[in-house]
Amino acid sequence: MTSDFSQRCGCQSNEAGAPFSPSNPKSNSASTTLNTMSTFEVPQMDCPSEETLIRTAFASFGESVTFEFDTPNRKVHVYHADSPNLIEITMKSVGLGARRLSLEQVDVESAKKIREETKLNDSREAWVLKWLLGINAMMFFFELAVGVVAQSAGLIADSMDMFADAAVYIVALYAVGKAAQAKLKAAHLSGWLEAALAMGLLIEVIRRTFMGSEPASLIMMGVGSLALVANVACLLLIYQVRNHGTHMRASMIFSANDVLANAGVILAGGLVALTGSQIPDLVIGVIIGLVVLNGARRILMLR
């Protein structure tokens, strides 16, 4: 990450002449006039986990910012009250390659309407998030336990992927109504847990490469199929709130990617059965482990 939040002290002032910063109570007021829109291209934003990273980075701004996420096109519209330099610094600090495309004045009533619609959608989305959290947390523990017994790096890795999803959802739920520092600590905690689990998995793959293992192919395919059903259930839940914005439609893409990971485990199980080799299991374990580790890196880079 090239930018640091400490750079905010040199940013522009707001309409009242006071520095616009997260520590300025007036800048966090719900009455802040959102009269400016910054549009950013965010090349590395391809799922709701990146959206959560962006929201966490702006947590200390309170209601002085409102977002419109166009995740499929990798764009974010940020409605704010002046101080464009601070908005740009904060967006770039997330480390997703963001660059501002435009800066324009907007109708205050339109921005206010967007903020109100966002609040109305929050309660419905929170209900869906709780179910998504429950499904992913349950599958994490189940796949991890079975993966250890079945000596399958693929199942253990898929459980890490489930944990990564659960971590994103639990941070999103915990963040509601919390202070910025509490949100950041929660995000970092999930990031450290993800990193520790992913590193443990990769070390285990290395150990099995040299020491050998006998993954149970039938169990791999069976549990992989169960995880597939769980992720399809997540897709159906997200479908109920798909019209709440592009970020929820992007959640469907996120869960669809998880379905691909499940399919990878099932395929690896089939290849293990056909070849009698542990290599397919180890390969899928490494691939998913690296994906989870990269997600943890992005969370831990938040400041």
DATA-V911003 format. One record per run of one state. SS is the DSSP state (A for helix, B for strand, O for the rest). FROM is the first residue (numbers start at 1). TO is the last residue. If there is no record, write none. Layout:
BEGIN
[[SS	FROM	TO] [SS	FROM	TO]]
END
This chain:
BEGIN
[[O	1	4] [A	5	10] [O	11	12] [B	13	13] [O	14	18] [B	19	19] [O	20	24] [A	25	28] [O	29	35] [B	36	42] [O	43	47] [A	48	57] [O	58	58] [A	59	64] [B	65	70] [A	71	73] [O	74	74] [B	75	80] [O	81	83] [A	84	93] [O	94	97] [B	98	105] [O	106	107] [A	108	149] [O	150	152] [A	153	174] [O	175	179] [A	180	211] [O	212	216] [A	217	240] [O	241	241] [A	242	244] [O	245	245] [A	246	275] [O	276	278] [A	279	300] [O	301	303]]
END
